[in-house]
Amino acid sequence: MNELPGTLVVVALREESAGVFEAAGVPVLYCGVGKVNAAIELTRELARYALKGRPMPQVLNFGSAGSHRHPSARWSVAMSSCSGTWTSAVWDSPWE
């Protein structure tokens, strides 16, 4: 990701977004699975904003929790500004 968008979409795996964001021209930061990978990649990306003197972006974390093979799978979206404001939504898996 070369540009520094005002909204930063973070997704663990390309399979989770199915190319929807890219098709709409929305830049995506793919961070890999797990909290540690997400923390490392997001910190690295936010450091680019700081080093360039840019305001911090609104962060949109899009992803799934669980598995599409099991009925307990859930999708979630969490949005945050770097001021600490969070909004989230969770819905049932589209594969059920």
C-alpha positions in Angstrom: 0.0 0.0 0.0 1.7 3.2 -1.2 -0.9 5.8 -0.5 -2.0 6.9 2.9 -5.9 6.9 2.8 -8.1 8.7 5.4 -9.8 5.3 6.1 -7.6 2.3 6.6 -9.3 -1.0 5.8 -7.6 -3.9 7.6 -8.3 -7.5 6.7 -6.4 -10.7 7.7 -6.7 -12.6 4.4 -7.6 -11.8 0.8 -10.2 -14.6 0.9 -12.2 -12.7 3.5 -12.7 -9.6 1.4 -13.1 -11.6 -1.9 -11.8 -8.7 -3.9 -14.8 -6.5 -3.1 -12.7 -3.6 -1.7 -10.2 -3.7 -4.5 -12.9 -3.7 -7.1 -14.3 -0.5 -5.5 -10.9 1.1 -5.6 -10.5 0.9 -1.8 -6.9 0.3 -0.5 -6.7 -2.7 1.9 -4.0 -3.6 4.4 -3.7 -7.4 4.6 -2.2 -8.3 8.0 -2.3 -12.1 8.3 -4.2 -14.2 10.8 -4.0 -13.5 14.6 -3.7 -10.6 17.0 0.0 -10.5 16.9 0.2 -10.2 13.1 -2.6 -7.6 13.1 -0.8 -5.5 15.8 2.5 -5.7 14.0 1.2 -4.8 10.5 -1.2 -2.1 11.8 1.6 -0.5 13.9 3.9 -0.5 10.9 1.3 1.1 8.7 0.3 3.8 11.3 4.0 4.6 11.8 4.1 5.6 8.1 1.4 8.2 8.8 3.4 9.5 11.8 6.7 9.7 9.8 5.0 11.7 7.0 3.2 14.0 9.5 -0.2 12.9 8.4 -3.2 12.6 10.7 -4.0 9.1 11.8 -6.7 7.4 9.7 -10.0 5.9 10.8 -9.4 2.2 11.0 -12.0 -0.3 9.6 -11.2 -3.9 10.6 -13.2 -6.3 8.5 -13.1 -10.0 9.0 -14.6 -13.3 10.2 -14.4 -15.1 13.5 -14.6 -18.8 13.5 -15.1 -20.9 10.4 -17.5 -21.0 7.4 -17.6 -24.8 7.9 -19.2 -24.5 11.4 -22.5 -22.8 12.3 -20.8 -20.7 14.9 -19.0 -18.6 12.3 -19.6 -14.9 12.7 -18.6 -11.8 10.6 -17.6 -8.6 12.2 -16.7 -5.1 11.4 -15.0 -2.8 13.9 -14.2 0.9 13.2 -11.9 3.0 15.3 -10.4 6.4 15.1 -7.1 6.8 16.8 -8.9 8.8 19.4 -10.2 5.6 20.8 -13.8 5.7 19.5 -15.1 2.2 18.5 -18.1 1.1 16.6 -18.8 -2.5 15.7 -21.3 -4.8 14.1 -21.5 -8.6 14.1 -23.8 -10.8 11.9 -24.2 -14.5 11.1 -22.1 -16.2 8.5 -23.4 -15.9 5.0 -22.7 -19.6 4.4 -25.4 -20.8 6.8 
